[in-house]
Amino acid sequence: MRLQLEALPLRLVSKFALIMPKVKTHSGAKKRFKVSGTGKIMRNRAKRRHIATTKTKKHKRHLRADVVVDKVDRRRVERLLTI
C-alpha cells in the first residue's frame, strides 16, 4: 500500500524529513482562560460588562472572582490552549 502525501497533514522540513504541522494556541482562548498553579483552568464570570447600575455592590464584587472551568468544557478548552 502506498501513502499519498497530499492526504496527510504533513510539513516538508528538508528533502528527507516530514513532520506534523505546528500546533497553535487559539488566540481567543488564551485571552479568556488561564491555568492556575495546580493545573486548573480558570475563567472570568459573565454579566459584568454592562448594566452595572442595576446590580448591587455585593453582586458585582462576587462577579470579580475567577471560577474553575466546568468539567464538561475542560477538554475543549484544553484543546484550544494546546495543553
PyMOL Python script that loads the backbone (N, CA, C, O; Angstrom):
from pymol import cmd

cmd.read_pdbstr("""\
ATOM      1  N   MET A   1       0.833  -1.181   0.000  1.00  0.00           N
ATOM      2  CA  MET A   1       0.000   0.000   0.000  1.00  0.00           C
ATOM      3  C   MET A   1       0.880   1.249   0.000  1.00  0.00           C
ATOM      4  O   MET A   1       1.834   1.345   0.773  1.00  0.00           O
ATOM      5  N   ARG A   2       0.566   2.166  -0.840  1.00  0.00           N
ATOM      6  CA  ARG A   2       1.387   3.362  -0.967  1.00  0.00           C
ATOM      7  C   ARG A   2       0.645   4.569  -0.369  1.00  0.00           C
ATOM      8  O   ARG A   2      -0.529   4.792  -0.666  1.00  0.00           O
ATOM      9  N   LEU A   3       1.338   5.336   0.469  1.00  0.00           N
ATOM     10  CA  LEU A   3       0.721   6.510   1.094  1.00  0.00           C
ATOM     11  C   LEU A   3       0.719   7.679   0.131  1.00  0.00           C
ATOM     12  O   LEU A   3       1.684   7.908  -0.598  1.00  0.00           O
ATOM     13  N   GLN A   4      -0.365   8.403   0.141  1.00  0.00           N
ATOM     14  CA  GLN A   4      -0.410   9.618  -0.657  1.00  0.00           C
ATOM     15  C   GLN A   4      -0.106  10.790   0.260  1.00  0.00           C
ATOM     16  O   GLN A   4      -0.844  11.043   1.212  1.00  0.00           O
ATOM     17  N   LEU A   5       0.970  11.502  -0.021  1.00  0.00           N
ATOM     18  CA  LEU A   5       1.405  12.575   0.849  1.00  0.00           C
ATOM     19  C   LEU A   5       0.455  13.760   0.846  1.00  0.00           C
ATOM     20  O   LEU A   5       0.427  14.522   1.812  1.00  0.00           O
ATOM     21  N   GLU A   6      -0.320  13.933  -0.209  1.00  0.00           N
ATOM     22  CA  GLU A   6      -1.241  15.058  -0.262  1.00  0.00           C
ATOM     23  C   GLU A   6      -2.344  14.920   0.792  1.00  0.00           C
ATOM     24  O   GLU A   6      -2.850  15.927   1.287  1.00  0.00           O
ATOM     25  N   ALA A   7      -2.715  13.702   1.133  1.00  0.00           N
ATOM     26  CA  ALA A   7      -3.805  13.472   2.067  1.00  0.00           C
ATOM     27  C   ALA A   7      -3.372  13.650   3.523  1.00  0.00           C
ATOM     28  O   ALA A   7      -4.214  13.878   4.392  1.00  0.00           O
ATOM     29  N   LEU A   8      -2.078  13.551   3.796  1.00  0.00           N
ATOM     30  CA  LEU A   8      -1.593  13.665   5.165  1.00  0.00           C
ATOM     31  C   LEU A   8      -1.285  15.125   5.505  1.00  0.00           C
ATOM     32  O   LEU A   8      -0.781  15.861   4.658  1.00  0.00           O
ATOM     33  N   PRO A   9      -1.585  15.552   6.741  1.00  0.00           N
ATOM     34  CA  PRO A   9      -1.300  16.931   7.125  1.00  0.00           C
ATOM     35  C   PRO A   9       0.154  17.103   7.557  1.00  0.00           C
ATOM     36  O   PRO A   9       0.421  17.464   8.703  1.00  0.00           O
ATOM     37  N   LEU A  10       1.075  16.853   6.664  1.00  0.00           N
ATOM     38  CA  LEU A  10       2.494  16.900   6.993  1.00  0.00           C
ATOM     39  C   LEU A  10       3.163  18.122   6.385  1.00  0.00           C
ATOM     40  O   LEU A  10       2.646  18.743   5.456  1.00  0.00           O
ATOM     41  N   ARG A  11       4.320  18.447   6.931  1.00  0.00           N
ATOM     42  CA  ARG A  11       5.076  19.606   6.501  1.00  0.00           C
ATOM     43  C   ARG A  11       6.466  19.136   6.095  1.00  0.00           C
ATOM     44  O   ARG A  11       7.096  18.361   6.814  1.00  0.00           O
ATOM     45  N   LEU A  12       6.934  19.589   4.974  1.00  0.00           N
ATOM     46  CA  LEU A  12       8.256  19.208   4.493  1.00  0.00           C
ATOM     47  C   LEU A  12       9.295  20.115   5.140  1.00  0.00           C
ATOM     48  O   LEU A  12       9.286  21.327   4.926  1.00  0.00           O
ATOM     49  N   VAL A  13      10.201  19.522   5.941  1.00  0.00           N
ATOM     50  CA  VAL A  13      11.233  20.293   6.623  1.00  0.00           C
ATOM     51  C   VAL A  13      12.493  20.332   5.775  1.00  0.00           C
ATOM     52  O   VAL A  13      13.083  21.393   5.571  1.00  0.00           O
ATOM     53  N   SER A  14      12.888  19.208   5.299  1.00  0.00           N
ATOM     54  CA  SER A  14      14.026  19.134   4.396  1.00  0.00           C
ATOM     55  C   SER A  14      13.661  18.164   3.280  1.00  0.00           C
ATOM     56  O   SER A  14      12.509  17.749   3.152  1.00  0.00           O
ATOM     57  N   LYS A  15      14.636  17.817   2.492  1.00  0.00           N
ATOM     58  CA  LYS A  15      14.385  16.907   1.387  1.00  0.00           C
ATOM     59  C   LYS A  15      13.957  15.524   1.880  1.00  0.00           C
ATOM     60  O   LYS A  15      13.303  14.775   1.155  1.00  0.00           O
ATOM     61  N   PHE A  16      14.335  15.192   3.127  1.00  0.00           N
ATOM     62  CA  PHE A  16      14.112  13.838   3.625  1.00  0.00           C
ATOM     63  C   PHE A  16      13.157  13.750   4.820  1.00  0.00           C
ATOM     64  O   PHE A  16      12.674  12.664   5.141  1.00  0.00           O
ATOM     65  N   ALA A  17      12.884  14.863   5.472  1.00  0.00           N
ATOM     66  CA  ALA A  17      12.124  14.793   6.721  1.00  0.00           C
ATOM     67  C   ALA A  17      10.752  15.445   6.588  1.00  0.00           C
ATOM     68  O   ALA A  17      10.618  16.555   6.072  1.00  0.00           O
ATOM     69  N   LEU A  18       9.745  14.732   7.063  1.00  0.00           N
ATOM     70  CA  LEU A  18       8.383  15.236   7.125  1.00  0.00           C
ATOM     71  C   LEU A  18       7.961  15.270   8.589  1.00  0.00           C
ATOM     72  O   LEU A  18       8.200  14.308   9.319  1.00  0.00           O
ATOM     73  N   ILE A  19       7.336  16.363   9.032  1.00  0.00           N
ATOM     74  CA  ILE A  19       6.828  16.419  10.396  1.00  0.00           C
ATOM     75  C   ILE A  19       5.395  16.942  10.369  1.00  0.00           C
ATOM     76  O   ILE A  19       4.927  17.478   9.365  1.00  0.00           O
ATOM     77  N   MET A  20       4.717  16.770  11.496  1.00  0.00           N
ATOM     78  CA  MET A  20       3.352  17.257  11.626  1.00  0.00           C
ATOM     79  C   MET A  20       3.365  18.779  11.659  1.00  0.00           C
ATOM     80  O   MET A  20       4.389  19.371  12.002  1.00  0.00           O
ATOM     81  N   PRO A  21       2.252  19.432  11.312  1.00  0.00           N
ATOM     82  CA  PRO A  21       2.221  20.895  11.342  1.00  0.00           C
ATOM     83  C   PRO A  21       2.287  21.426  12.773  1.00  0.00           C
ATOM     84  O   PRO A  21       2.014  20.699  13.728  1.00  0.00           O
ATOM     85  N   LYS A  22       2.645  22.681  12.906  1.00  0.00           N
ATOM     86  CA  LYS A  22       2.721  23.308  14.224  1.00  0.00           C
ATOM     87  C   LYS A  22       1.328  23.363  14.842  1.00  0.00           C
ATOM     88  O   LYS A  22       0.337  23.575  14.143  1.00  0.00           O
ATOM     89  N   VAL A  23       1.264  23.172  16.138  1.00  0.00           N
ATOM     90  CA  VAL A  23       0.007  23.281  16.856  1.00  0.00           C
ATOM     91  C   VAL A  23      -0.040  24.683  17.438  1.00  0.00           C
ATOM     92  O   VAL A  23       0.826  25.055  18.231  1.00  0.00           O
ATOM     93  N   LYS A  24      -1.040  25.463  17.054  1.00  0.00           N
ATOM     94  CA  LYS A  24      -1.124  26.842  17.513  1.00  0.00           C
ATOM     95  C   LYS A  24      -2.222  26.989  18.570  1.00  0.00           C
ATOM     96  O   LYS A  24      -3.268  26.344  18.500  1.00  0.00           O
ATOM     97  N   THR A  25      -1.954  27.849  19.539  1.00  0.00           N
ATOM     98  CA  THR A  25      -2.924  28.156  20.569  1.00  0.00           C
ATOM     99  C   THR A  25      -4.010  29.049  19.981  1.00  0.00           C
ATOM    100  O   THR A  25      -3.720  29.943  19.186  1.00  0.00           O
ATOM    101  N   HIS A  26      -5.246  28.811  20.366  1.00  0.00           N
ATOM    102  CA  HIS A  26      -6.368  29.620  19.901  1.00  0.00           C
ATOM    103  C   HIS A  26      -6.265  31.004  20.544  1.00  0.00           C
ATOM    104  O   HIS A  26      -6.250  31.122  21.769  1.00  0.00           O
ATOM    105  N   SER A  27      -6.194  32.047  19.720  1.00  0.00           N
ATOM    106  CA  SER A  27      -5.962  33.406  20.215  1.00  0.00           C
ATOM    107  C   SER A  27      -7.062  33.885  21.154  1.00  0.00           C
ATOM    108  O   SER A  27      -6.784  34.545  22.156  1.00  0.00           O
ATOM    109  N   GLY A  28      -8.313  33.552  20.829  1.00  0.00           N
ATOM    110  CA  GLY A  28      -9.413  33.974  21.695  1.00  0.00           C
ATOM    111  C   GLY A  28      -9.390  33.268  23.030  1.00  0.00           C
ATOM    112  O   GLY A  28      -9.711  33.865  24.058  1.00  0.00           O
ATOM    113  N   ALA A  29      -9.009  31.992  23.026  1.00  0.00           N
ATOM    114  CA  ALA A  29      -8.988  31.213  24.264  1.00  0.00           C
ATOM    115  C   ALA A  29      -7.871  31.675  25.191  1.00  0.00           C
ATOM    116  O   ALA A  29      -8.057  31.708  26.407  1.00  0.00           O
ATOM    117  N   LYS A  30      -6.723  32.029  24.644  1.00  0.00           N
ATOM    118  CA  LYS A  30      -5.614  32.420  25.518  1.00  0.00           C
ATOM    119  C   LYS A  30      -5.883  33.754  26.204  1.00  0.00           C
ATOM    120  O   LYS A  30      -5.263  34.065  27.221  1.00  0.00           O
ATOM    121  N   LYS A  31      -6.814  34.551  25.648  1.00  0.00           N
ATOM    122  CA  LYS A  31      -7.189  35.807  26.291  1.00  0.00           C
ATOM    123  C   LYS A  31      -8.243  35.583  27.383  1.00  0.00           C
ATOM    124  O   LYS A  31      -8.354  36.392  28.304  1.00  0.00           O
ATOM    125  N   ARG A  32      -9.006  34.510  27.291  1.00  0.00           N
ATOM    126  CA  ARG A  32     -10.124  34.294  28.192  1.00  0.00           C
ATOM    127  C   ARG A  32      -9.857  33.315  29.325  1.00  0.00           C
ATOM    128  O   ARG A  32     -10.538  33.360  30.349  1.00  0.00           O
ATOM    129  N   PHE A  33      -8.884  32.438  29.162  1.00  0.00           N
ATOM    130  CA  PHE A  33      -8.621  31.403  30.164  1.00  0.00           C
ATOM    131  C   PHE A  33      -7.180  31.469  30.636  1.00  0.00           C
ATOM    132  O   PHE A  33      -6.285  31.881  29.898  1.00  0.00           O
ATOM    133  N   LYS A  34      -6.970  31.051  31.890  1.00  0.00           N
ATOM    134  CA  LYS A  34      -5.601  30.930  32.387  1.00  0.00           C
ATOM    135  C   LYS A  34      -5.512  29.659  33.225  1.00  0.00           C
ATOM    136  O   LYS A  34      -6.503  29.210  33.800  1.00  0.00           O
ATOM    137  N   VAL A  35      -4.324  29.092  33.287  1.00  0.00           N
ATOM    138  CA  VAL A  35      -4.103  27.866  34.034  1.00  0.00           C
ATOM    139  C   VAL A  35      -3.510  28.235  35.383  1.00  0.00           C
ATOM    140  O   VAL A  35      -2.529  28.976  35.454  1.00  0.00           O
ATOM    141  N   SER A  36      -4.102  27.721  36.454  1.00  0.00           N
ATOM    142  CA  SER A  36      -3.604  28.013  37.799  1.00  0.00           C
ATOM    143  C   SER A  36      -2.349  27.180  38.069  1.00  0.00           C
ATOM    144  O   SER A  36      -1.973  26.324  37.268  1.00  0.00           O
ATOM    145  N   GLY A  37      -1.729  27.438  39.180  1.00  0.00           N
ATOM    146  CA  GLY A  37      -0.519  26.704  39.556  1.00  0.00           C
ATOM    147  C   GLY A  37      -0.765  25.234  39.769  1.00  0.00           C
ATOM    148  O   GLY A  37       0.136  24.419  39.569  1.00  0.00           O
ATOM    149  N   THR A  38      -1.973  24.876  40.173  1.00  0.00           N
ATOM    150  CA  THR A  38      -2.304  23.469  40.407  1.00  0.00           C
ATOM    151  C   THR A  38      -2.831  22.775  39.164  1.00  0.00           C
ATOM    152  O   THR A  38      -3.144  21.585  39.202  1.00  0.00           O
ATOM    153  N   GLY A  39      -2.934  23.524  38.038  1.00  0.00           N
ATOM    154  CA  GLY A  39      -3.360  22.925  36.787  1.00  0.00           C
ATOM    155  C   GLY A  39      -4.823  23.109  36.441  1.00  0.00           C
ATOM    156  O   GLY A  39      -5.280  22.614  35.410  1.00  0.00           O
ATOM    157  N   LYS A  40      -5.572  23.817  37.289  1.00  0.00           N
ATOM    158  CA  LYS A  40      -6.977  24.075  36.982  1.00  0.00           C
ATOM    159  C   LYS A  40      -7.077  25.182  35.938  1.00  0.00           C
ATOM    160  O   LYS A  40      -6.242  26.086  35.904  1.00  0.00           O
ATOM    161  N   ILE A  41      -8.089  25.112  35.097  1.00  0.00           N
ATOM    162  CA  ILE A  41      -8.314  26.156  34.099  1.00  0.00           C
ATOM    163  C   ILE A  41      -9.342  27.126  34.669  1.00  0.00           C
ATOM    164  O   ILE A  41     -10.454  26.733  35.024  1.00  0.00           O
ATOM    165  N   MET A  42      -8.956  28.400  34.750  1.00  0.00           N
ATOM    166  CA  MET A  42      -9.796  29.425  35.350  1.00  0.00           C
ATOM    167  C   MET A  42     -10.415  30.306  34.265  1.00  0.00           C
ATOM    168  O   MET A  42      -9.846  30.479  33.187  1.00  0.00           O
ATOM    169  N   ARG A  43     -11.582  30.856  34.567  1.00  0.00           N
ATOM    170  CA  ARG A  43     -12.266  31.769  33.653  1.00  0.00           C
ATOM    171  C   ARG A  43     -12.916  32.881  34.456  1.00  0.00           C
ATOM    172  O   ARG A  43     -13.106  32.755  35.665  1.00  0.00           O
ATOM    173  N   ASN A  44     -13.257  33.976  33.776  1.00  0.00           N
ATOM    174  CA  ASN A  44     -13.974  35.070  34.411  1.00  0.00           C
ATOM    175  C   ASN A  44     -15.462  34.778  34.401  1.00  0.00           C
ATOM    176  O   ASN A  44     -15.953  33.986  33.596  1.00  0.00           O
ATOM    177  N   ARG A  45     -16.167  35.428  35.306  1.00  0.00           N
ATOM    178  CA  ARG A  45     -17.621  35.272  35.356  1.00  0.00           C
ATOM    179  C   ARG A  45     -18.288  36.181  34.337  1.00  0.00           C
ATOM    180  O   ARG A  45     -17.723  37.200  33.939  1.00  0.00           O
ATOM    181  N   ALA A  46     -19.473  35.816  33.923  1.00  0.00           N
ATOM    182  CA  ALA A  46     -20.230  36.603  32.957  1.00  0.00           C
ATOM    183  C   ALA A  46     -21.072  37.660  33.678  1.00  0.00           C
ATOM    184  O   ALA A  46     -21.100  37.714  34.907  1.00  0.00           O
ATOM    185  N   LYS A  47     -21.759  38.499  32.890  1.00  0.00           N
ATOM    186  CA  LYS A  47     -22.725  39.501  33.363  1.00  0.00           C
ATOM    187  C   LYS A  47     -22.084  40.637  34.151  1.00  0.00           C
ATOM    188  O   LYS A  47     -22.695  41.170  35.078  1.00  0.00           O
ATOM    189  N   ARG A  48     -20.855  41.013  33.790  1.00  0.00           N
ATOM    190  CA  ARG A  48     -20.195  42.101  34.497  1.00  0.00           C
ATOM    191  C   ARG A  48     -19.861  43.273  33.577  1.00  0.00           C
ATOM    192  O   ARG A  48     -19.353  44.291  34.048  1.00  0.00           O
ATOM    193  N   ARG A  49     -20.129  43.157  32.301  1.00  0.00           N
ATOM    194  CA  ARG A  49     -19.692  44.147  31.323  1.00  0.00           C
ATOM    195  C   ARG A  49     -20.539  45.418  31.289  1.00  0.00           C
ATOM    196  O   ARG A  49     -19.992  46.516  31.200  1.00  0.00           O
ATOM    197  N   HIS A  50     -21.835  45.290  31.356  1.00  0.00           N
ATOM    198  CA  HIS A  50     -22.691  46.474  31.239  1.00  0.00           C
ATOM    199  C   HIS A  50     -23.946  46.303  32.084  1.00  0.00           C
ATOM    200  O   HIS A  50     -24.177  45.244  32.667  1.00  0.00           O
ATOM    201  N   ILE A  51     -24.750  47.352  32.142  1.00  0.00           N
ATOM    202  CA  ILE A  51     -25.938  47.421  33.001  1.00  0.00           C
ATOM    203  C   ILE A  51     -25.537  47.148  34.453  1.00  0.00           C
ATOM    204  O   ILE A  51     -26.212  46.412  35.172  1.00  0.00           O
ATOM    205  N   ALA A  52     -24.428  47.755  34.860  1.00  0.00           N
ATOM    206  CA  ALA A  52     -23.909  47.526  36.209  1.00  0.00           C
ATOM    207  C   ALA A  52     -24.638  48.360  37.253  1.00  0.00           C
ATOM    208  O   ALA A  52     -24.560  48.062  38.445  1.00  0.00           O
ATOM    209  N   THR A  53     -25.347  49.402  36.821  1.00  0.00           N
ATOM    210  CA  THR A  53     -26.020  50.266  37.792  1.00  0.00           C
ATOM    211  C   THR A  53     -27.174  49.558  38.487  1.00  0.00           C
ATOM    212  O   THR A  53     -27.538  49.918  39.606  1.00  0.00           O
ATOM    213  N   THR A  54     -27.747  48.565  37.841  1.00  0.00           N
ATOM    214  CA  THR A  54     -28.860  47.840  38.452  1.00  0.00           C
ATOM    215  C   THR A  54     -28.384  46.716  39.377  1.00  0.00           C
ATOM    216  O   THR A  54     -29.187  46.129  40.102  1.00  0.00           O
ATOM    217  N   LYS A  55     -27.101  46.421  39.354  1.00  0.00           N
ATOM    218  CA  LYS A  55     -26.573  45.346  40.197  1.00  0.00           C
ATOM    219  C   LYS A  55     -26.041  45.944  41.506  1.00  0.00           C
ATOM    220  O   LYS A  55     -25.519  47.059  41.528  1.00  0.00           O
ATOM    221  N   THR A  56     -26.182  45.196  42.569  1.00  0.00           N
ATOM    222  CA  THR A  56     -25.698  45.673  43.866  1.00  0.00           C
ATOM    223  C   THR A  56     -24.182  45.572  43.930  1.00  0.00           C
ATOM    224  O   THR A  56     -23.559  44.883  43.122  1.00  0.00           O
ATOM    225  N   LYS A  57     -23.585  46.281  44.918  1.00  0.00           N
ATOM    226  CA  LYS A  57     -22.128  46.211  45.094  1.00  0.00           C
ATOM    227  C   LYS A  57     -21.689  44.782  45.397  1.00  0.00           C
ATOM    228  O   LYS A  57     -20.664  44.309  44.907  1.00  0.00           O
ATOM    229  N   LYS A  58     -22.486  44.115  46.211  1.00  0.00           N
ATOM    230  CA  LYS A  58     -22.171  42.730  46.583  1.00  0.00           C
ATOM    231  C   LYS A  58     -22.168  41.825  45.350  1.00  0.00           C
ATOM    232  O   LYS A  58     -21.278  40.992  45.179  1.00  0.00           O
ATOM    233  N   HIS A  59     -23.175  42.004  44.498  1.00  0.00           N
ATOM    234  CA  HIS A  59     -23.283  41.204  43.277  1.00  0.00           C
ATOM    235  C   HIS A  59     -22.050  41.416  42.388  1.00  0.00           C
ATOM    236  O   HIS A  59     -21.452  40.453  41.907  1.00  0.00           O
ATOM    237  N   LYS A  60     -21.675  42.684  42.175  1.00  0.00           N
ATOM    238  CA  LYS A  60     -20.520  42.998  41.321  1.00  0.00           C
ATOM    239  C   LYS A  60     -19.224  42.497  41.942  1.00  0.00           C
ATOM    240  O   LYS A  60     -18.324  42.061  41.223  1.00  0.00           O
ATOM    241  N   ARG A  61     -19.116  42.552  43.247  1.00  0.00           N
ATOM    242  CA  ARG A  61     -17.916  42.072  43.945  1.00  0.00           C
ATOM    243  C   ARG A  61     -17.754  40.567  43.762  1.00  0.00           C
ATOM    244  O   ARG A  61     -16.642  40.080  43.558  1.00  0.00           O
ATOM    245  N   HIS A  62     -18.852  39.837  43.834  1.00  0.00           N
ATOM    246  CA  HIS A  62     -18.794  38.380  43.650  1.00  0.00           C
ATOM    247  C   HIS A  62     -18.488  37.999  42.202  1.00  0.00           C
ATOM    248  O   HIS A  62     -17.924  36.936  41.943  1.00  0.00           O
ATOM    249  N   LEU A  63     -18.857  38.862  41.264  1.00  0.00           N
ATOM    250  CA  LEU A  63     -18.562  38.591  39.853  1.00  0.00           C
ATOM    251  C   LEU A  63     -17.080  38.791  39.529  1.00  0.00           C
ATOM    252  O   LEU A  63     -16.607  38.323  38.493  1.00  0.00           O
ATOM    253  N   ARG A  64     -16.342  39.484  40.406  1.00  0.00           N
ATOM    254  CA  ARG A  64     -14.912  39.724  40.178  1.00  0.00           C
ATOM    255  C   ARG A  64     -14.084  38.440  40.242  1.00  0.00           C
ATOM    256  O   ARG A  64     -13.093  38.306  39.525  1.00  0.00           O
ATOM    257  N   ALA A  65     -14.478  37.515  41.079  1.00  0.00           N
ATOM    258  CA  ALA A  65     -13.679  36.315  41.332  1.00  0.00           C
ATOM    259  C   ALA A  65     -13.681  35.373  40.129  1.00  0.00           C
ATOM    260  O   ALA A  65     -14.710  35.174  39.483  1.00  0.00           O
ATOM    261  N   ASP A  66     -12.518  34.800  39.843  1.00  0.00           N
ATOM    262  CA  ASP A  66     -12.410  33.787  38.799  1.00  0.00           C
ATOM    263  C   ASP A  66     -12.994  32.472  39.307  1.00  0.00           C
ATOM    264  O   ASP A  66     -13.007  32.209  40.509  1.00  0.00           O
ATOM    265  N   VAL A  67     -13.475  31.655  38.380  1.00  0.00           N
ATOM    266  CA  VAL A  67     -14.003  30.341  38.736  1.00  0.00           C
ATOM    267  C   VAL A  67     -13.344  29.280  37.862  1.00  0.00           C
ATOM    268  O   VAL A  67     -12.803  29.580  36.797  1.00  0.00           O
ATOM    269  N   VAL A  68     -13.397  28.045  38.328  1.00  0.00           N
ATOM    270  CA  VAL A  68     -12.828  26.916  37.586  1.00  0.00           C
ATOM    271  C   VAL A  68     -13.764  26.560  36.444  1.00  0.00           C
ATOM    272  O   VAL A  68     -14.983  26.553  36.616  1.00  0.00           O
ATOM    273  N   VAL A  69     -13.200  26.263  35.277  1.00  0.00           N
ATOM    274  CA  VAL A  69     -13.984  25.841  34.123  1.00  0.00           C
ATOM    275  C   VAL A  69     -14.659  24.513  34.452  1.00  0.00           C
ATOM    276  O   VAL A  69     -14.043  23.637  35.059  1.00  0.00           O
ATOM    277  N   ASP A  70     -15.908  24.363  34.057  1.00  0.00           N
ATOM    278  CA  ASP A  70     -16.671  23.165  34.351  1.00  0.00           C
ATOM    279  C   ASP A  70     -16.038  21.926  33.716  1.00  0.00           C
ATOM    280  O   ASP A  70     -15.359  22.011  32.692  1.00  0.00           O
ATOM    281  N   LYS A  71     -16.273  20.796  34.336  1.00  0.00           N
ATOM    282  CA  LYS A  71     -15.697  19.531  33.865  1.00  0.00           C
ATOM    283  C   LYS A  71     -16.111  19.207  32.430  1.00  0.00           C
ATOM    284  O   LYS A  71     -15.342  18.616  31.671  1.00  0.00           O
ATOM    285  N   VAL A  72     -17.333  19.600  32.067  1.00  0.00           N
ATOM    286  CA  VAL A  72     -17.862  19.333  30.734  1.00  0.00           C
ATOM    287  C   VAL A  72     -17.064  20.088  29.666  1.00  0.00           C
ATOM    288  O   VAL A  72     -16.833  19.558  28.580  1.00  0.00           O
ATOM    289  N   ASP A  73     -16.644  21.314  29.965  1.00  0.00           N
ATOM    290  CA  ASP A  73     -15.959  22.159  28.995  1.00  0.00           C
ATOM    291  C   ASP A  73     -14.441  22.061  29.054  1.00  0.00           C
ATOM    292  O   ASP A  73     -13.757  22.583  28.174  1.00  0.00           O
ATOM    293  N   ARG A  74     -13.909  21.409  30.063  1.00  0.00           N
ATOM    294  CA  ARG A  74     -12.459  21.397  30.286  1.00  0.00           C
ATOM    295  C   ARG A  74     -11.681  20.834  29.094  1.00  0.00           C
ATOM    296  O   ARG A  74     -10.676  21.413  28.683  1.00  0.00           O
ATOM    297  N   ARG A  75     -12.136  19.723  28.546  1.00  0.00           N
ATOM    298  CA  ARG A  75     -11.412  19.081  27.444  1.00  0.00           C
ATOM    299  C   ARG A  75     -11.349  19.990  26.214  1.00  0.00           C
ATOM    300  O   ARG A  75     -10.323  20.064  25.538  1.00  0.00           O
ATOM    301  N   ARG A  76     -12.452  20.677  25.936  1.00  0.00           N
ATOM    302  CA  ARG A  76     -12.490  21.584  24.779  1.00  0.00           C
ATOM    303  C   ARG A  76     -11.539  22.760  24.982  1.00  0.00           C
ATOM    304  O   ARG A  76     -10.834  23.155  24.054  1.00  0.00           O
ATOM    305  N   VAL A  77     -11.516  23.318  26.187  1.00  0.00           N
ATOM    306  CA  VAL A  77     -10.637  24.463  26.468  1.00  0.00           C
ATOM    307  C   VAL A  77      -9.176  24.019  26.434  1.00  0.00           C
ATOM    308  O   VAL A  77      -8.323  24.750  25.931  1.00  0.00           O
ATOM    309  N   GLU A  78      -8.880  22.851  26.954  1.00  0.00           N
ATOM    310  CA  GLU A  78      -7.507  22.321  26.915  1.00  0.00           C
ATOM    311  C   GLU A  78      -7.031  22.175  25.473  1.00  0.00           C
ATOM    312  O   GLU A  78      -5.875  22.464  25.162  1.00  0.00           O
ATOM    313  N   ARG A  79      -7.916  21.731  24.606  1.00  0.00           N
ATOM    314  CA  ARG A  79      -7.539  21.580  23.200  1.00  0.00           C
ATOM    315  C   ARG A  79      -7.275  22.939  22.549  1.00  0.00           C
ATOM    316  O   ARG A  79      -6.349  23.075  21.749  1.00  0.00           O
ATOM    317  N   LEU A  80      -8.086  23.941  22.890  1.00  0.00           N
ATOM    318  CA  LEU A  80      -7.871  25.289  22.343  1.00  0.00           C
ATOM    319  C   LEU A  80      -6.561  25.882  22.842  1.00  0.00           C
ATOM    320  O   LEU A  80      -5.873  26.594  22.110  1.00  0.00           O
ATOM    321  N   LEU A  81      -6.216  25.581  24.102  1.00  0.00           N
ATOM    322  CA  LEU A  81      -4.983  26.120  24.677  1.00  0.00           C
ATOM    323  C   LEU A  81      -3.775  25.238  24.360  1.00  0.00           C
ATOM    324  O   LEU A  81      -2.649  25.579  24.721  1.00  0.00           O
ATOM    325  N   THR A  82      -3.998  24.125  23.697  1.00  0.00           N
ATOM    326  CA  THR A  82      -2.959  23.123  23.376  1.00  0.00           C
ATOM    327  C   THR A  82      -2.189  22.704  24.609  1.00  0.00           C
ATOM    328  O   THR A  82      -0.959  22.744  24.642  1.00  0.00           O
ATOM    329  N   ILE A  83      -2.950  22.293  25.639  1.00  0.00           N
ATOM    330  CA  ILE A  83      -2.341  21.804  26.886  1.00  0.00           C
ATOM    331  C   ILE A  83      -2.124  20.322  26.763  1.00  0.00           C
ATOM    332  O   ILE A  83      -1.622  19.692  27.694  1.00  0.00           O
TER     333      ILE A  83
END
""", "prot")
cmd.dss("prot")
cmd.show_as("cartoon", "prot")
cmd.util.cbc("prot")
cmd.orient("prot")
